[in-house]
Amino acid sequence: MAAHPAYPPGTVASWPGDGILAGVRTWRIRCFWRWQAWRLRKAHNHEGGHGVVLYDSVQALDQLGYADDFCLLHRQLLRESLLLGLDAPVAFSRRLARELHGHCVMALLGGPDGSPVGYAWARCGSLAEALQHYQQVQALGHLRSDDWIEFERRAAALTGDTVVLAINGIGLASRYRKGFAPLKQLLRPLLELAARNGATRAVWWAPRGSALHAMSLGFGARTMLETSRIVGFVLADTRPLTRVFAALPASSIADLLGRVAPARPPMRPPARKPPQLRTVPKARRGGEAAA
């Protein structure tokens, strides 16, 4: 996979060849992962999802007392992403009830004290259902009707009427973002859900310019929609990644991803604060300070 051309927020590609080059690069990256999966066809499964607990409904999450802590973590990470539109607690509960229904799974990664430090949840269904759920996400409220129509048109050209894996949320606390192991633990159950339900294609969105944006391109996802805030993706074949995630440790997957993932733009250094001037009172004769 190749890097998708990076443009300043609010602009679009001006040269038609950009889209052609991006498609060729994406095709080459997909072939890279297919080759890796074929190479590992006789490998045994690696470690399981230690430290990750799986849920298939909001009720199961709430009964064990993790719902409130998970919601707090989700709101915190959404603020860090600088996306506009935070779900109110009641609205977010309704959203989870919609998305954690039917063939679904939520993976929660626990910290040393047992509190959630990472999450990922997804559902298998039709593309239309996935986009209907996305349209009710507050962070995607800036998309216009034309954007949704274009997203669905381009995604349907790849998915057709088949079942898709709709990834609804991925997040990790900042102290767990070093290394690929936490993310592998969260993503592997989602890929296994797709395999169990015959879904070979996946759809999701990510904040533009985020680590998830670059990683999505590195795994061969194609860009279906891009705005100044978010990017929508479709992965045409999840099976190679399912094989790779099952057969390789996290460090080996990270090494492979590093060979094809686009480099993230360097972070801007924080702006230097101007020196604060302090007024020193003038001294009067006799040693007393002036008021």
C-alpha positions in Angstrom: 0.0 0.0 0.0 1.1 3.5 -0.6 0.6 6.8 1.0 -2.5 8.6 0.1 -1.6 12.1 -1.1 -1.7 14.6 1.8 -3.4 17.9 1.1 -4.0 20.8 3.5 -7.4 20.7 5.2 -10.3 21.8 3.0 -8.5 21.2 -0.3 -8.7 18.3 -2.8 -6.4 16.8 -5.4 -5.9 19.0 -8.4 -4.2 16.5 -10.6 -6.3 13.6 -11.8 -3.2 11.3 -11.8 -3.1 11.4 -8.0 -6.1 9.1 -7.7 -4.6 6.7 -10.3 -1.3 6.5 -8.5 -3.0 6.0 -5.2 -5.0 3.1 -6.6 -1.9 1.4 -8.0 -0.1 1.7 -4.7 -3.0 0.4 -2.8 -3.2 -2.6 -5.1 0.5 -3.3 -4.6 0.1 -3.2 -0.8 -2.8 -5.5 -0.9 -0.6 -8.0 -2.9 2.0 -7.6 -0.2 -0.4 -8.7 2.5 -1.7 -11.6 0.4 1.9 -12.8 -0.1 2.5 -12.6 3.6 -0.7 -14.6 4.3 0.3 -17.3 1.7 3.7 -17.5 3.2 2.2 -18.2 6.7 -0.5 -20.6 5.4 1.0 -23.5 7.4 1.9 -21.5 10.5 0.2 -22.2 13.8 -1.8 -19.6 15.7 0.3 -17.3 17.8 -0.7 -16.0 21.2 -4.4 -15.4 22.0 -6.0 -12.2 23.2 -4.6 -12.1 26.7 -5.9 -9.1 28.7 -8.8 -8.5 26.3 -12.4 -9.2 27.4 -15.1 -9.7 24.7 -18.7 -8.5 24.9 -21.6 -9.0 22.5 -24.1 -6.5 24.0 -24.4 -3.4 26.0 -26.2 -5.4 28.8 -23.1 -7.6 29.2 -20.9 -4.6 29.4 -23.1 -2.9 32.0 -23.7 -5.9 34.2 -19.9 -6.2 34.8 -19.7 -2.5 35.7 -17.5 -1.4 32.8 -19.9 0.7 30.9 -19.2 4.0 32.8 -15.4 3.6 32.7 -15.6 2.8 29.0 -17.8 5.8 28.2 -15.3 8.1 30.1 -12.4 6.7 28.1 -14.3 7.1 24.8 -15.1 10.8 25.5 -11.6 11.5 26.6 -10.1 10.1 23.4 -12.7 11.9 21.2 -11.6 15.2 22.8 -8.0 14.4 22.1 -8.8 13.8 18.4 -10.2 17.3 18.1 -13.3 16.1 16.4 -16.4 18.1 16.9 -19.5 16.6 18.4 -19.4 14.7 21.7 -22.2 12.3 22.2 -24.3 12.9 25.4 -24.2 9.9 27.7 -27.8 9.0 26.9 -27.2 9.3 23.2 -24.0 7.3 23.4 -25.9 4.5 25.2 -28.5 4.4 22.4 -25.7 4.3 19.9 -24.0 1.3 21.5 -27.4 -0.5 21.7 -27.7 0.0 17.9 -24.2 -1.1 17.0 -23.8 -3.9 19.6 -26.7 -6.0 18.2 -26.7 -9.2 16.2 -23.4 -10.4 14.9 -21.1 -8.1 16.8 -18.2 -8.0 19.3 -16.6 -5.4 21.6 -13.1 -5.9 22.8 -12.0 -4.1 25.9 -8.3 -4.0 27.0 -7.8 -3.7 30.7 -5.1 -1.9 32.5 -3.2 -3.0 35.7 -6.1 -1.8 37.9 -8.7 -3.4 35.7 -10.1 -0.2 34.2 -10.5 0.0 30.4 -7.5 1.5 28.5 -8.5 0.4 25.0 -11.5 -0.6 23.0 -12.7 -1.7 19.6 -16.1 -2.8 18.5 -17.6 -3.9 15.2 -20.7 -5.5 13.7 -21.3 -7.7 10.6 -24.2 -6.6 8.4 -25.0 -4.9 5.2 -23.2 -1.8 3.9 -26.5 0.2 4.1 -26.9 -0.7 7.8 -23.3 0.4 8.5 -23.7 3.8 6.9 -27.1 4.3 8.6 -25.3 3.8 11.9 -22.4 6.1 10.9 -24.9 8.9 10.0 -26.0 9.0 13.6 -22.5 9.5 15.0 -22.1 13.1 16.3 -18.5 13.3 15.1 -19.6 12.7 11.6 -22.3 15.4 11.7 -20.4 17.7 9.4 -20.9 15.4 6.4 -23.5 16.6 3.9 -26.0 14.4 2.1 -23.8 14.5 -1.0 -20.9 13.1 1.0 -22.9 10.2 2.3 -24.2 9.4 -1.2 -20.7 9.5 -2.6 -19.4 7.3 0.3 -22.1 4.7 -0.3 -21.7 4.8 -4.1 -18.0 4.2 -4.0 -18.1 1.6 -1.2 -20.9 -0.3 -2.9 -18.8 -0.7 -6.0 -16.3 -2.7 -3.9 -18.6 -4.5 -1.5 -21.7 -5.2 -3.6 -24.5 -6.9 -1.6 -22.1 -9.0 0.5 -21.9 -8.9 4.3 -19.3 -6.3 5.6 -17.5 -5.8 8.8 -18.4 -2.3 10.0 -15.8 -1.1 12.5 -17.6 1.5 14.7 -14.9 2.5 17.2 -11.2 2.0 18.0 -9.3 3.8 20.8 -6.3 3.4 23.0 -5.2 5.5 26.0 -2.0 7.5 25.2 0.3 5.4 27.5 -0.6 2.2 25.5 0.1 3.6 22.0 3.8 2.5 22.0 4.2 -0.8 20.3 1.6 -2.8 18.3 0.7 -5.4 20.9 -2.3 -3.6 22.4 -3.8 -2.8 19.0 -3.3 -6.3 17.8 -5.2 -7.6 20.8 -8.1 -5.3 20.0 -8.2 -5.9 16.2 -7.8 -9.6 16.1 -11.3 -10.4 17.6 -12.9 -8.1 15.0 -11.1 -9.9 12.1 -12.2 -13.3 13.6 -15.8 -12.0 13.8 -15.6 -11.3 10.1 -14.3 -14.7 9.3 -17.0 -16.5 11.3 -19.7 -14.5 9.5 -18.3 -14.8 6.0 -17.5 -11.1 5.8 -14.4 -10.5 3.6 -14.7 -6.7 3.3 -14.6 -4.1 6.1 -15.6 -0.4 6.3 -14.6 2.2 8.9 -13.6 5.8 9.3 -10.7 7.6 11.0 -9.8 11.1 12.0 -7.8 12.7 9.1 -4.0 12.7 9.8 -4.3 10.4 12.7 -2.2 7.2 13.4 -5.3 5.2 12.4 -5.4 7.0 9.1 -1.8 6.0 8.2 -2.3 2.5 9.5 -5.4 2.0 7.4 -3.5 2.9 4.3 -0.7 0.6 5.4 -3.1 -2.3 5.5 -4.3 -1.7 2.0 -7.6 0.1 2.7 -9.0 2.3 -0.1 -10.1 5.8 0.6 -13.9 6.2 -0.1 -14.4 9.7 1.3 -12.0 12.4 2.6 -12.9 15.7 4.3 -10.9 18.1 6.3 -11.7 16.1 9.5 -12.3 12.4 8.6 -11.5 9.8 6.1 -13.7 6.8 5.2 -12.2 3.5 4.2 -13.1 0.1 2.7 -10.8 -2.9 2.9 -11.5 -5.2 -0.1 -10.3 -8.4 1.6 -9.8 -9.0 5.3 -8.7 -12.6 5.0 -4.9 -12.0 4.5 -4.9 -9.8 7.7 -6.8 -12.5 9.6 -4.1 -15.0 8.7 -1.3 -12.6 9.5 -2.8 -11.5 12.9 -3.3 -15.2 13.9 0.2 -16.4 12.9 2.6 -13.6 13.8 3.4 -11.8 17.0 2.7 -8.1 17.3 6.4 -7.1 16.7 6.5 -8.9 13.4 3.3 -7.4 12.2 4.6 -3.9 13.1 7.8 -4.6 11.1 5.7 -5.6 8.1 3.4 -2.6 8.5 6.4 -0.3 8.7 7.5 -1.4 5.3 4.4 -0.2 3.5 2.6 2.3 5.8 3.0 6.0 4.8 5.0 8.1 7.2 3.0 10.5 9.3 3.7 14.2 8.9 6.1 15.5 11.6 4.4 17.1 14.5 4.8 20.9 14.7 6.8 22.0 17.7 4.8 23.9 20.3 4.7 27.6 19.9 7.2 29.4 22.1 5.5 31.6 24.6 6.7 35.2 24.7 8.7 36.2 27.8 6.7 37.6 30.6 7.8 41.0 31.6 7.7 42.0 35.2 7.6 45.6 36.3 10.2 46.4 39.0 9.2 49.3 41.3 11.6 52.2 41.4 13.5 52.7 44.6 13.0 55.9 46.4 15.7 57.8 48.3 16.2 56.3 51.7 15.7 52.7 50.4 11.8 52.6 50.2 10.2 51.2 47.1 7.8 53.4 45.1 4.2 52.4 45.1 
